[in-house]
Every structure is written in C-alpha cells, then in structure tokens.
Amino acid sequence: MVTKFLAIGLLGSALVALSDAAATKANQKAATTPSPTVDALLAVTSPAWLASITPITGLPTEVPSGTVPTGALATSIPGFNVSAYPTGWKTPPIDSDEVKAVISAIDWTKVPAAPTRTGKSNGDLVMTGYNENTDPYCWWSDTNCVKPKVDYLPEDIYYCPRPGDWGLTYDDGPFNPSDFSKLSDSPWAEPNLYNFLAAHNQKATLFYIGSNVVGFPAAAQRAIQDGLTICVHTWSHPQMTTKSNDEVVAEFYWTLRSIKESTGITPRCWRPPYGDVDDRVRAIAWQMGMRTIIWDEDTNDWNMPGDGGGNLSPNTVDGYFQGWIDAYKNGTDKTNGHIVLEHELNNATVSMAEKWLPTLQTTFNVVPVHECMNISNPYWEDNFVYATENGTASSSSASADPTTTDMSSALSTAPPASTETSNEDGALSASASAESQPTSGSSVMTVSSLSALMTAFFAVCLL
C-alpha cells in the first residue's frame, strides 16, 4: 500500500489539481469540515480474540455463487455450541475470560469519557443535562449526529451516495419462530423472507441480534449461503449508551462470536438499536473491528400491530413507501440515495417488506449497504470479496482490486443537513445542530478515487 501511494505521489502537482477538481465536481460544494482521511483513523485489525472460535462445518469460504438454497430450516445445527453462550436477551456478564480478553485489548485512552446515560422505565432515554448545542460526544439519540467529535473515528454510514440507490436493510434477525408464542407468526419466520429475496434475485444487509443467532443458527447459516450480508445488532438490543464500557464490550463480543461460529465470518459493521450511539460506544465498536451504520429513512414498520409491535396503521407505513417512490419519480429526491430501516421482526414487518420489494425494484437500484458504498470486504475474512457499484470483484483479495475497498476505509459524502431521520423506537429525534451534522459534501482520497483520478489524468495527457 505504501508503495502505491509513493508511486501516485510522483504524478506531482498535476494530479493534485485534478483530484481537487474531481472532488469538487463529485460533491458539488466543498465540505465545511472534511471527514478524516483513512490515514488519520485509529488503526484496527482483525479481532485476535476471535481466532480460537471454530465455525461449524460446511460453510462457504468465499462469496457463494450459483443456485441460492431454499426450503425449510432445522431448529438446530450440529456443531454449534449453544451451551457456550450466556442467557439470551439479557445484558451478558462481563467477568468471563473471553470478555476480559477483549477489554484488555482495547486502548481505553481512545475511548471518549462520555457519561453512561440513564434509561426510563418506558425505555426512553434521560437527556437532561446534555448540551445539544455543543453535542460534545456526537450523541445520535439527541442530535442525529453522525460525524464523531474525535478525528480518529470514521463518520457513520447512513445513506447511499448515488441518487436512486436504495440500501436494503433488515434489523433484529434471524426471525426465530420459537421466540414467539403466536402461531400466526411461525409461517413468517425464516426462511420466509430469505426465500422471498432469493426468488426476486435480491441481496440485503441483515443486522443480527446475537441472542437470535444462538436461538436459530441455521437461519444465519442460510443467510451467508444466500449471499446476504451480515452485520452486528448487539446481543440483547439495549440502548447502548446506557451500558458501561465493559457491558458494551460484552454486547458486541457475544454477537460477533455467535455470527462467526454459525457463518464463518467476522462482520466489520454494526447498527445501534434505536440508533442510540455516541463517540464512547463508537470507539469501542471501532476497536472491536466494526464501523457504525445508521439510516436516513425509517419505515417504522416495527410499530405496526404484530407480535412485539405497536399500533401504527399499516396504511401509514404504506404511505411512507409510496412517498419515497413518488419523490424519486417526480425528481424532488435526486441528491443522494438512501439506507432504509426495515425489520425481520414479525409477520407484519415481513409481509410489509415482501409487499413493497417488487415495486421498489422497478423504481430504485435496490442493493445491500456494502454495494452502494463500494465496500468489497464487509468482513475481516478477506476471501469474501463482494461485487460493488464500481464493478464486479473477481479477486480473492481486496488489495487485488483497486476499484473497491473495505468497511474501515469507505468514507461517505454527507447529504444535505435537512435530511430528517427518526429513531428506531418511533420518536422523532431532534434536528442536528450545525456543529454536529455536516451541512455539505466531504471528500476523501481513497484507493478507489486515486485509481479513477490516475485514469482521468492519463486520459487528459493523451488528448
């Protein structure tokens, strides 16, 4: 990598001028505060504390190709050690040797000292005493902040840069029928949604709860075999800023462990439940190998009547989908693409997802998040090299394809500050302040952009 950058440097001032012009044209207006460059970010590596975890047998060792599996799933799979995990849906203990090893591996001087927040009995957060004007810890739940206040953490991924892209994501899986008492939910549990995606030749990004993975490892296995992308959604789905540092580590660790054992991969991405994240939690996630992914469009599908759901009328959710489609078709939504929050939570959310997907496919370019962000390696296992919008990756190594990059180095361009987001529990969050929300695009020189600039430079020389 150093050799590549030294070679590029020999192009001199002409390339610098060209890169400035290309960045300006791509972003249309300069950023007031540029995102940090890749070199400025805190260095992270593949989690050594997962090296001893042996995945179950029969898993793919690279991106699957060919016919996607369908059919029923077993409730358990041989070789998956359920007894090794803590109690599901509770904050996992912090005194195990495994969690202690991760705690010891983290550089705590690089974890901002944001206070541990307090949750109310109804699940809301206590925000009294937090200065939303200065937003010292980039607390999304209060300000929708996505750009950390420390320069060694990357900006959250929360939208697709290219207009017309629809980043398809589903939270809270794998949907396990044994977790629910209502028989009406069972037919909608996995592999229902995964089979539907396969039938419509559609890939998506799945944010998995560790407790659900342990309860239904066969569904996680099916997801990786289907070519779906898997990210972390914590062990027990808490408001993460209400957890101590050690509890945050435990929430991440047991989810990462369950995903690696059931699928053979180690995600480089996570999404905070309810969107609740600040720089303290981001820094722990980053040092555990994961970039934060939020969203910029929320279906609020979780709040429809259904097991574990609420009272939001399905007609209202239908209206959200139709409104997004209409806005794109009439030209009022042309600034950037979107990352959209949906759930594989119950019969209501799965049926809503299946109802709208065919129409979305005729309107948008529906893709998983890594594809719209041109991230070829969403996992630490670099033999999994996925296709991106920059081109189809065919190499077994990320470094062999200069048009693609990985989850740690893909830096986004911020959409207009007027983009409105809401948190996952349905309450509309406060608008981001000028200090916390980027107001214009930003540009970063990645391997991909350098490659493109070199091509353009030589093309100009040949004119």
ZIQUIKA-V186869 format. One record per backbone hydrogen bond with DSSP energy under -1.0 kcal/mol. NH is the residue of the N-H (numbers start at 1). CO is the residue of the C=O. If there is no record, write none. Layout:
nh->NH co->CO
nh->NH co->CO
//
This chain:
nh->5 co->1
nh->6 co->2
nh->7 co->3
nh->8 co->4
nh->9 co->5
nh->11 co->8
nh->12 co->9
nh->16 co->12
nh->17 co->13
nh->18 co->14
nh->19 co->15
nh->20 co->16
nh->21 co->17
nh->22 co->18
nh->23 co->19
nh->24 co->20
nh->25 co->21
nh->26 co->22
nh->27 co->23
nh->28 co->24
nh->41 co->38
nh->42 co->152
nh->50 co->47
nh->51 co->48
nh->53 co->50
nh->56 co->261
nh->80 co->77
nh->82 co->80
nh->84 co->81
nh->85 co->82
nh->100 co->96
nh->101 co->97
nh->102 co->98
nh->103 co->99
nh->104 co->100
nh->105 co->101
nh->108 co->106
nh->110 co->107
nh->111 co->108
nh->114 co->112
nh->117 co->241
nh->120 co->124
nh->123 co->120
nh->126 co->118
nh->130 co->127
nh->132 co->130
nh->135 co->131
nh->138 co->135
nh->140 co->277
nh->142 co->139
nh->143 co->139
nh->144 co->140
nh->153 co->150
nh->156 co->146
nh->157 co->292
nh->165 co->162
nh->166 co->365
nh->167 co->338
nh->168 co->367
nh->170 co->205
nh->171 co->342
nh->179 co->176
nh->180 co->177
nh->185 co->182
nh->188 co->185
nh->189 co->186
nh->190 co->175
nh->192 co->189
nh->195 co->191
nh->196 co->192
nh->197 co->193
nh->198 co->194
nh->199 co->195
nh->200 co->196
nh->201 co->198
nh->202 co->197
nh->205 co->168
nh->206 co->229
nh->207 co->170
nh->208 co->231
nh->209 co->173
nh->210 co->234
nh->211 co->235
nh->213 co->209
nh->214 co->210
nh->215 co->211
nh->216 co->212
nh->219 co->216
nh->220 co->216
nh->221 co->217
nh->222 co->218
nh->223 co->219
nh->224 co->220
nh->225 co->221
nh->226 co->222
nh->228 co->223
nh->229 co->204
nh->231 co->206
nh->232 co->269
nh->233 co->208
nh->242 co->239
nh->243 co->240
nh->248 co->244
nh->249 co->245
nh->250 co->246
nh->251 co->247
nh->252 co->248
nh->253 co->249
nh->254 co->250
nh->256 co->252
nh->257 co->253
nh->258 co->254
nh->259 co->255
nh->260 co->256
nh->261 co->257
nh->262 co->258
nh->263 co->259
nh->264 co->260
nh->268 co->378
nh->270 co->291
nh->271 co->232
nh->275 co->272
nh->276 co->273
nh->277 co->275
nh->279 co->137
nh->282 co->278
nh->283 co->279
nh->284 co->280
nh->285 co->281
nh->286 co->282
nh->287 co->283
nh->288 co->284
nh->289 co->286
nh->290 co->285
nh->291 co->268
nh->293 co->270
nh->294 co->157
nh->296 co->339
nh->297 co->339
nh->299 co->341
nh->303 co->300
nh->304 co->301
nh->309 co->306
nh->310 co->304
nh->312 co->303
nh->316 co->313
nh->317 co->313
nh->318 co->314
nh->319 co->315
nh->320 co->316
nh->321 co->317
nh->322 co->318
nh->323 co->319
nh->324 co->320
nh->325 co->321
nh->326 co->322
nh->327 co->323
nh->328 co->324
nh->329 co->325
nh->330 co->326
nh->332 co->327
nh->333 co->327
nh->337 co->160
nh->338 co->165
nh->340 co->167
nh->341 co->297
nh->344 co->171
nh->350 co->346
nh->351 co->347
nh->352 co->348
nh->353 co->349
nh->354 co->350
nh->355 co->351
nh->356 co->352
nh->357 co->353
nh->360 co->356
nh->361 co->357
nh->363 co->360
nh->364 co->360
nh->365 co->164
nh->366 co->364
nh->367 co->166
nh->372 co->368
nh->373 co->369
nh->374 co->371
nh->375 co->370
nh->376 co->405
nh->377 co->405
nh->380 co->266
nh->382 co->380
nh->384 co->381
nh->385 co->383
nh->386 co->376
nh->388 co->391
nh->389 co->371
nh->391 co->388
nh->401 co->398
nh->404 co->401
nh->405 co->374
nh->407 co->377
nh->410 co->406
nh->419 co->416
nh->423 co->427
nh->426 co->423
nh->437 co->433
nh->446 co->444
nh->450 co->446
nh->451 co->447
nh->452 co->448
nh->453 co->449
nh->454 co->450
nh->455 co->451
nh->456 co->452
nh->457 co->453
nh->458 co->454
nh->459 co->455
nh->460 co->456
nh->461 co->457
nh->462 co->458
nh->463 co->460
//
